[in-house]
């Protein structure tokens, strides 16, 4: 309920494919991650493309001692600051307003969680996020379209273990001019990505 009450993602830039992750999806996803043992009271978590911070805030509420929210959009960063304060997790959450690129330092991160752009507007816009996961050499949990056939091949070619473990309906409220209905949905899939031993 707390995650559902956070200020929503401003969804102002169609080029960044910005959509709000619902509180229900975020809570269910985080609960599944804990089953794997990847989210614990010792986990340092990075939420890449954090938007309003809902996933990272959820990790902090589940006792992760340090969470880093990385988001390029300044309006979304402002909303994330507000959401972090509202959730009462400002002691354990840091917000970095910058792009996910090769200079992003993810050393010390135990787990990455991300719902990157799916490439609907700009082909391969997810690649900086996928490459960041590879560079981190940390376990990662990724949300992407169920139609994304490249995830498994991308990571397996680098020697990673890949497990697709869940699918869910992802709500698409009418946020942009090209939306023809007030509320749509799409299917999202969820992967656990594990670096080589």
C-alpha positions as a Python dict, from the first residue, in 0.01 Angstrom:
ca = {
    (1, 'X'): (0, 0, 0),
    (2, 'X'): (285, 237, 80),
    (3, 'X'): (442, 186, -263),
    (4, 'X'): (106, 253, -432),
    (5, 'X'): (78, 583, -244),
    (6, 'X'): (410, 724, -368),
    (7, 'X'): (404, 1021, -607),
    (8, 'X'): (381, 878, -961),
    (9, 'X'): (648, 900, -1226),
    (10, 'X'): (595, 1226, -1419),
    (11, 'X'): (622, 1040, -1755),
    (12, 'X'): (724, 1351, -1946),
    (13, 'X'): (966, 1219, -2206),
    (14, 'X'): (835, 971, -2463),
    (15, 'X'): (1189, 921, -2594),
    (16, 'X'): (1285, 770, -2259),
    (17, 'X'): (977, 541, -2268),
    (18, 'X'): (872, 649, -1921),
    (19, 'X'): (589, 463, -1750),
    (20, 'X'): (498, 421, -1385),
    (21, 'X'): (547, 80, -1231),
    (22, 'X'): (243, 9, -1014),
    (23, 'X'): (280, -55, -642),
    (24, 'X'): (130, -402, -689),
    (25, 'X'): (383, -503, -956),
    (26, 'X'): (674, -354, -757),
    (27, 'X'): (576, -529, -433),
    (28, 'X'): (514, -864, -604),
    (29, 'X'): (841, -845, -794),
    (30, 'X'): (1044, -758, -482),
    (31, 'X'): (878, -1041, -290),
    (32, 'X'): (984, -1285, -562),
    (33, 'X'): (1339, -1151, -555),
    (34, 'X'): (1362, -1225, -182),
    (35, 'X'): (1277, -1590, -253),
    (36, 'X'): (1601, -1613, -453),
    (37, 'X'): (1792, -1466, -157),
    (38, 'X'): (1916, -1177, -370),
    (39, 'X'): (1755, -908, -154),
    (40, 'X'): (1853, -916, 211),
    (41, 'X'): (1947, -684, 495),
    (42, 'X'): (2306, -696, 364),
    (43, 'X'): (2229, -616, -1),
    (44, 'X'): (2352, -297, -166),
    (45, 'X'): (2101, -237, -445),
    (46, 'X'): (2116, -20, -757),
    (47, 'X'): (1789, 69, -933),
    (48, 'X'): (1881, 171, -1288),
    (49, 'X'): (1633, 396, -1468),
    (50, 'X'): (1465, 443, -1133),
    (51, 'X'): (1186, 683, -1233),
    (52, 'X'): (1003, 776, -915),
    (53, 'X'): (1218, 527, -722),
    (54, 'X'): (945, 276, -644),
    (55, 'X'): (1164, -34, -683),
    (56, 'X'): (1460, 102, -489),
    (57, 'X'): (1234, 242, -219),
    (58, 'X'): (1071, -100, -190),
    (59, 'X'): (1417, -258, -149),
    (60, 'X'): (1498, -6, 126),
    (61, 'X'): (1171, -85, 302),
    (62, 'X'): (1279, -451, 293),
    (63, 'X'): (1589, -353, 494),
    (64, 'X'): (1852, -312, 222),
    (65, 'X'): (2109, -93, 399),
    (66, 'X'): (2207, 105, 89),
    (67, 'X'): (2009, 173, -227),
    (68, 'X'): (2120, 387, -520),
    (69, 'X'): (1856, 523, -758),
    (70, 'X'): (2000, 616, -1098),
    (71, 'X'): (1772, 826, -1318),
    (72, 'X'): (1855, 1062, -1606),
    (73, 'X'): (1534, 1269, -1609),
    (74, 'X'): (1553, 1566, -1371),
    (75, 'X'): (1176, 1582, -1320),
    (76, 'X'): (1170, 1215, -1227),
    (77, 'X'): (1463, 1271, -990),
    (78, 'X'): (1265, 1546, -814),
    (79, 'X'): (969, 1311, -775),
    (80, 'X'): (1204, 1037, -646),
    (81, 'X'): (1340, 1276, -380),
    (82, 'X'): (981, 1345, -270),
    (83, 'X'): (897, 972, -270),
    (84, 'X'): (1206, 882, -66),
    (85, 'X'): (1111, 1142, 196),
    (86, 'X'): (749, 1026, 201),
    (87, 'X'): (856, 663, 252),
    (88, 'X'): (1095, 760, 531),
    (89, 'X'): (1400, 591, 375),
    (90, 'X'): (1625, 891, 311),
    (91, 'X'): (1896, 749, 540),
    (92, 'X'): (1950, 448, 314),
    (93, 'X'): (1864, 579, -36),
    (94, 'X'): (2089, 792, -257),
    (95, 'X'): (1959, 949, -580),
    (96, 'X'): (2198, 1005, -868),
    (97, 'X'): (2052, 1209, -1154),
    (98, 'X'): (2256, 1089, -1452),
    (99, 'X'): (2250, 855, -1748),
    (100, 'X'): (2334, 487, -1736),
    (101, 'X'): (2653, 480, -1941),
    (102, 'X'): (3002, 333, -1936),
    (103, 'X'): (3126, 577, -1671),
    (104, 'X'): (2863, 470, -1416),
    (105, 'X'): (3048, 307, -1125),
    (106, 'X'): (2859, 6, -989),
    (107, 'X'): (3141, -133, -776),
    (108, 'X'): (3016, -253, -440),
    (109, 'X'): (2665, -320, -570),
    (110, 'X'): (2528, -663, -479),
    (111, 'X'): (2213, -651, -691),
    (112, 'X'): (2075, -448, -979),
    (113, 'X'): (1706, -409, -1044),
    (114, 'X'): (1588, -239, -1360),
    (115, 'X'): (1296, -181, -1591),
    (116, 'X'): (1483, -17, -1880),
    (117, 'X'): (1333, 133, -2195),
    (118, 'X'): (1211, -158, -2405),
    (119, 'X'): (1315, -7, -2737),
    (120, 'X'): (963, 71, -2859),
    (121, 'X'): (1050, 431, -2949),
    (122, 'X'): (1426, 398, -3002),
    (123, 'X'): (1566, 60, -3103),
    (124, 'X'): (1828, -84, -2865),
    (125, 'X'): (1763, 183, -2600),
    (126, 'X'): (1791, -95, -2342),
    (127, 'X'): (2156, -166, -2436),
    (128, 'X'): (2321, 80, -2191),
    (129, 'X'): (2130, -93, -1910),
    (130, 'X'): (2219, -443, -2027),
    (131, 'X'): (2583, -342, -2067),
    (132, 'X'): (2584, -188, -1718),
    (133, 'X'): (2464, -520, -1577),
    (134, 'X'): (2749, -701, -1755),
    (135, 'X'): (3006, -451, -1623),
    (136, 'X'): (2874, -478, -1268),
    (137, 'X'): (2928, -853, -1248),
    (138, 'X'): (2641, -851, -995),
    (139, 'X'): (2320, -1051, -991),
    (140, 'X'): (2044, -854, -1164),
    (141, 'X'): (1668, -866, -1196),
    (142, 'X'): (1530, -726, -1520),
    (143, 'X'): (1178, -639, -1635),
    (144, 'X'): (1127, -626, -2011),
    (145, 'X'): (865, -705, -2273),
    (146, 'X'): (757, -1069, -2298),
    (147, 'X'): (841, -1030, -2667),
    (148, 'X'): (1206, -950, -2593),
    (149, 'X'): (1386, -1246, -2747),
    (150, 'X'): (1735, -1099, -2716),
    (151, 'X'): (1776, -1105, -2337),
    (152, 'X'): (1874, -1469, -2301),
    (153, 'X'): (2111, -1467, -2600),
    (154, 'X'): (2272, -1139, -2493),
    (155, 'X'): (2366, -1262, -2146),
    (156, 'X'): (2436, -1626, -2231),
    (157, 'X'): (2686, -1515, -2496),
    (158, 'X'): (2877, -1345, -2211),
    (159, 'X'): (2867, -1664, -2001),
    (160, 'X'): (2587, -1553, -1768),
    (161, 'X'): (2312, -1775, -1630),
    (162, 'X'): (1964, -1657, -1727),
    (163, 'X'): (1632, -1751, -1571),
    (164, 'X'): (1299, -1612, -1686),
    (165, 'X'): (1078, -1662, -1382),
    (166, 'X'): (760, -1453, -1404),
    (167, 'X'): (516, -1268, -1631),
    (168, 'X'): (261, -1003, -1538),
    (169, 'X'): (29, -748, -1695),
    (170, 'X'): (193, -405, -1693),
    (171, 'X'): (-57, -116, -1692),
    (172, 'X'): (-10, 154, -1955),
    (173, 'X'): (-216, 459, -1863),
    (174, 'X'): (-266, 713, -2141),
    (175, 'X'): (45, 923, -2078),
    (176, 'X'): (138, 1026, -2432),
    (177, 'X'): (-36, 1173, -2735),
    (178, 'X'): (-21, 850, -2937),
    (179, 'X'): (-223, 652, -2682),
    (180, 'X'): (-569, 582, -2815),
    (181, 'X'): (-728, 451, -2493),
    (182, 'X'): (-731, 577, -2136),
    (183, 'X'): (-585, 256, -1999),
    (184, 'X'): (-395, -14, -2182),
    (185, 'X'): (-170, -295, -2075),
    (186, 'X'): (115, -500, -2202),
    (187, 'X'): (283, -819, -2087),
    (188, 'X'): (605, -785, -1892),
    (189, 'X'): (852, -1065, -1827),
    (190, 'X'): (1106, -1088, -1546),
    (191, 'X'): (1455, -1235, -1563),
    (192, 'X'): (1718, -1322, -1306),
    (193, 'X'): (2067, -1267, -1451),
    (194, 'X'): (2362, -1427, -1274),
    (195, 'X'): (2727, -1356, -1359),
    (196, 'X'): (2968, -1638, -1439),
    (197, 'X'): (3129, -1805, -1137),
}
